[in-house]
Amino acid sequence: MSRWGKKTRILIDVDAGGLDAAVNQARQDWQHARHLVEISEPDGGLDDAIYYLQLTEKRYMYLLSQAKREHHRKQA
């Protein structure tokens, strides 16, 4: 058998309140990252600020889509 078999997926079960709190925290982190990009100097850490902005935006979008999916699942 190959060592490189299929990877197992780990699913984290988050209750609705926890997911809402995670979405709100991710939104605040994203807004903070946007502010950091605005105040960063071109020669001093702008690359890191842009990376952080992209990271927080992806996390926020992922959690938002998870919350929407959970909302639609509960209504069905």
Sequence and secondary structure as in RCSB ss.txt:
>XXXX:A:sequence
MSRWGKKTRILIDVDAGGLDAAVNQARQDWQHARHLVEISEPDGGLDDAIYYLQLTEKRYMYLLSQAKREHHRKQ
A
>XXXX:A:secstr
  TT           HHHHHHHHHHHHHHHHHHHHHHHH BTTBBHHHHHHHHHHHHHHHHHHHHHHHHHHHHHH
 
